[in-house]
Amino acid sequence: MRTLFALLSGLVFGLGLITSGMTDPAKVKGFLDLIGPWDPSLAFVMGGAIAVGVFAFAAAKRRPRSWTGDAMEIPSSTVIDRRLIGGGVLFGIGWGIGGFCPGPALVALGGGFAPAGVFVAAMLVGMVLHDRWLLKR
């Protein structure tokens, strides 16, 4: 059952990314380019995601178990530290340069968009460096 939920969730997420155009780095760069022809459509995608997320997290907090029977694990930390800010800055730089964040990059790569492979490779290297260097501290 867990595998079925994972498959369906991934399909819905991937189709949503494709439908909204978020697998196209030009769409993201058009949103971030405030000097050129600005494309506000990403703001609507983000607003929709936040609206869905607010209700989904509120419902999840009231449940002791997920639909698959696993315990709910909702982060409770409210600490804003150097690592959080540094990670956000690195994410933003990568997002602005590459026009991708992890989910859309994987969907684009799976759809045969070869430039997404460069982003995914860099992302994987970053994950390995994080696990080997930062987690040792």
N, C-alpha and C positions, 0 to 999 in steps of 0.2 A: 504494500500500500504506500509506503514511504517513497518508493521509486516512482510510482504513478503520480503522486502529488508533485514530486520534483520535476518530472517530465512536463506535466501540465503547467506548472508555474513557470518553468523555463520557456515553454512555447508561448504562453500569454505575454511574458515579459519581452521576449524577442520580437514577437509580432507587433507589440506596442512600440518598441524602439524603431522598427522598420517603418511602421505606419506614420509615426511622428517625424520621421526624417533624422532621428538622432544617430543613425549609423553613417550619416554623411558628414564628414568633418567640415565641409564648407558651410553647413547649416550652423554648426557650433561657432565657427570662426565669424560668421555673419552676425551672430548675436554679440560676440565679444568685441567686434570692431565698431567702436562708438564714433569714429571719425568718418568712416566710409558709409556705404549703404547699410544701415542697421537693420537686422532681421529680428523682430521681437518674438517670433513664434516659439523660441525656446522658453521664454518667460511663461507662456501659456502651458507648455508641457510641464515645466517645473511646478507651476501653480496647481495644475491638476494632480500631479504626483503628491504634492504636499497635502492637498485636500483629502485624497484617498488615504494617505499615510496617517493623518490625524485620527480618522475614524478607525482604521485598522489597528493602530497601536492602542487606542482606547478600548477596543473590543478585546484585544489580546491580553491587556492587563487584567481583565476580569476573568480570564480563563486559566485554570491551573495546568491544563495540558493542551498541546497543539492538536490539530485534526488527525495527525498520525499517531497520537498517544504519547509523544515525547513531552518532557517537562518544558514549560515556557521559560526561555532564557532572554529576558529583556534587560539590556544594559541599564544600570542604575547610577553610574558615575556622572557627576556634574562638574568634575574637575577640568579646568581649562589651564593646561600647562604648556611648556615649551614644545614637548613632543607633539601635542595635538595641533598647536599653531604651526609648527614646522611641517607636519604632515599635510595640513591644509594648504600651506604655501606651495609645497612640492606638487600636490595634486593640481592646484590651480595653474602652475607653470606648465605641467605636462598636458593639461587639458587645453590650455591656450596655444601651445606649440603644436600639439598633435591633432587637436580637434576631437579627441576621444577621451572617454573615461572607461573604466574596465568593462562594464557590461556591453555598451555599444561596440567596443573594439572587438570583443569576442564574437558578437553577432555578425559584425562586418567581415571578420576573418572567416567565419563559418559560411558566409555568403560568397566567398571567393574574392573579396576586396583585398588584394595583396598588400597595399600600404599599411593595412591594419596589423600585419604581421610584425612590422618594425616596432609598433607601439606595444604589442603583446609581448614581444621578446624583451623590450626594455622594462616592461612591467614585471615580468618574471625575474629578471636580473635584480630589480629593486626589491622584490619579495625575498629572494635568497639573501641579499645583502642585509636586509632588515633582520631576518632570522638568525644570521650568523654573527652580525655585529651588534645590533641594538639590543637584542634579547639577552646578550651576555652581560649587559650592564646591570 
